Structure formats: structure tokens, C-alpha cells
Amino acid sequence: MHITFKLFASLSDYLPTEAKYANQVSYPLQDNQTIQQVIDSFQLPDKLVHLVLVNGVYIYPEQRASHILKDQDVLAIWPPI
């Protein structure tokens, strides 16, 4: 199982070097993995994680630790502007 993980603006620096120009990476998904677990695995600073979308739908901050990702989801994150 995989998701597409997209980071925009200054957050793209947290992607592997080969993925920075595309702003996305295919991410292997573990069973019952949450948005927050993906954020933590990339060591994204909380203050830079502002706008979080899954398949184009906004996920509120209080839902990120409980929202379980599914195979083929697209997780996109923007920093504050």
C-alpha cells in the first residue's frame, strides 16, 4: 500500500533530494497509519504544518492524529503563508 505525499513551498526541503522538484513522493503505508504518523516520520515541525488535505479535503488539526490513511490517498501539506 502506498500514498502520494506532497509537500509545498519551504516544506519541500523535507522530501528526499530526488523528490524535491516534483514536490511529491510515493510513501509506503503501514496498516492503520495516521496523518500525524506520516508527519512525524518526515520530522516536519508542527509550526510549519498548516494546511493539510487528504484527497483535496481539509483535515482539521485535531483530526490528524486519528485520521487513518488508505491505499492511494493523496496527502498534501502547506506551511503558513
Long-range contacts (C-beta under 8 A, 24 or more apart in sequence): 1-28, 1-29, 1-31, 1-70, 1-71, 2-26, 2-27, 2-28, 2-29, 2-71, 2-72, 3-27, 3-29, 3-38, 3-69, 3-70, 3-71, 3-72, 3-73, 3-74, 3-75, 4-72, 4-73, 4-74, 4-75, 5-38, 5-42, 5-75, 6-74, 6-75, 6-76, 6-77, 7-42, 7-44, 7-76, 7-77, 8-76, 8-77, 8-78, 8-79, 9-78, 9-79, 9-81, 10-48, 10-79, 11-44, 11-48, 11-49, 11-77, 11-78, 11-79, 14-42, 14-43, 14-44, 15-42, 27-75, 29-69, 29-70, 29-71, 29-73, 32-68, 33-68, 33-69, 34-64, 34-65, 34-66, 34-67, 34-68, 34-69, 35-59, 35-63, 35-64, 35-65, 35-67, 35-69, 35-75, 36-64, 36-65, 38-69, 38-75, 39-64, 39-77, 44-77, 47-80, 48-79, 48-80, 49-77, 49-79, 50-77, 50-78, 50-79, 50-80, 50-81, 51-77, 51-78, 52-76, 52-77, 53-77
